Amino acid sequence: MGGVTDREADSAVPAADPVPFDLASMRKQYRAEGLSETELAATPVEQFARWFKQAATDGGLFEPNAMVVSTADAEGRPSSRTVLLKHFDEQGFVFYTNYDSRKARELEANPHVSLLFPWHPMARQVVVTGVARRTGRDETAAYFRTRPHGSQLGAWASAQSTVVAGRRALDAAYAELAARYPEGEQVPVPPHWGGFRVVPEAVEFWQGRENRLHDRLRYVAEGGGGWRVERLSP
């Protein structure tokens, strides 16, 4: 009697679905309330302040100041990562990083940047596109002094974006710094660490709506410091 070969037996077993969910059917119906041109503030920073206050108070977000920073190198190859916004005003949106990190090196080669605030529980997004410039050392030092002692040491211990031998090496570097600068002793500001201010050229406010007919209102910078508002099709 003929038997089933191993190859035939293997082919008879259905392949495991690599995705244990039906992604095509995963969807949420967004809110009925929208965003109209008449509701907008005079400037995108004022509008951002309104939405940010709501996100920080009743939005149900873990870190409302978390944003996705997208950069591209000189050849146009993109990269993204989540960074915390630490200040914003009419001059721009500020975050801090190691100046030897990938993001910082890419910004030095290509200062054009995008910031995305993904406020999913509120069915909202804010997208800022603009140009990044380094903050001054006085501004950097003032912010550095507000960081917890451990975070100050971490800025020295981590050669951000470089390959490290292992967690043990990172912990050893931190322990050495902790011994050199114990709690209560001032930690100097690393010369390779500082801020970037993203000066906005356009800011889009995205509000999820029913039937995927979302509201997308975008401020675009004009000469003389003014802003033009345009509605984008969803």
C-alpha positions, 0 to 999 in steps of 0.5 A, spaced: 500 500 500 502 506 498 503 511 504 503 518 504 510 521 504 513 526 509 513 532 503 505 530 502 503 530 509 507 537 510 503 540 504 496 537 507 497 542 513 494 549 512 500 554 513 499 558 520 496 565 519 502 570 521 497 575 523 492 572 528 487 578 527 482 580 521 486 586 520 481 588 514 475 588 519 478 592 525 475 599 524 472 604 529 467 609 528 469 616 529 465 622 533 460 626 529 463 632 532 467 635 527 472 641 526 470 647 522 474 653 520 470 658 524 472 654 531 480 655 529 484 660 533 488 665 529 495 661 529 496 654 529 500 654 536 494 657 539 490 652 536 495 646 538 494 649 545 487 648 546 487 641 543 493 639 547 490 642 554 484 637 552 489 631 551 492 632 557 486 633 562 481 629 559 483 625 553 485 619 556 492 619 553 498 616 557 503 621 554 500 627 550 506 630 549 509 624 545 510 625 538 513 621 532 519 625 529 520 623 522 527 625 519 531 624 512 538 623 511 542 627 505 539 621 500 532 622 502 532 615 506 527 616 512 527 614 519 522 615 525 522 615 533 517 617 538 520 623 542 517 628 548 515 635 546 518 639 552 516 646 550 512 650 545 510 657 543 509 661 537 517 660 535 516 653 535 516 646 538 522 644 542 525 637 544 531 635 546 536 629 544 543 627 543 547 631 538 550 625 536 544 621 535 541 619 528 536 624 528 540 629 530 545 627 525 540 627 519 537 634 522 544 637 521 544 634 513 537 635 512 533 640 517 526 639 514 522 635 519 515 632 521 512 631 528 506 627 529 502 627 535 497 621 535 492 622 539 488 616 538 483 616 544 480 622 541 480 621 534 485 626 533 492 628 530 496 634 529 502 634 524 507 639 524 512 640 518 518 645 518 525 646 519 529 644 525 534 649 529 538 648 535 536 651 541 541 656 545 546 653 550 543 657 555 536 654 554 539 647 553 542 648 560 536 651 563 532 645 561 537 640 563 537 643 570 529 641 570 531 633 569 531 628 574 538 627 577 538 620 574 536 623 567 541 627 567 546 622 568 543 618 563 544 623 558 552 622 559 551 614 559 548 613 553 552 614 546 545 614 543 544 610 536 551 607 537 552 600 537 553 597 545 556 591 547 550 589 552 546 592 557 551 590 562 556 595 559 550 601 559 549 600 566 556 600 568 557 606 565 551 609 568 554 606 575 560 610 574 557 616 573 552 615 579 559 614 583 562 621 580 556 625 581 552 622 587 545 625 588 545 632 590 551 634 586 550 638 580 551 634 573 554 638 568 550 639 561 553 634 556 556 638 550 553 633 545 546 634 548 541 639 547 535 641 544 532 642 537 526 647 535 522 646 530 519 652 526 513 650 523 511 651 516 505 648 516 500 645 521 495 640 520 489 638 525 486 632 523 479 630 527 476 623 525 469 623 523 464 618 521 464 614 515 471 616 514 469 623 512 474 626 517 476 634 518 483 636 516 484 643 517 491 646 515 495 652 517 500 654 512 505 660 513 505 666 509 510 672 508 509 677 514 508 672 519 501 670 517 497 664 516 493 661 511 488 656 513 486 650 507 481 644 508 484 638 505 480 632 503 480 626 507 
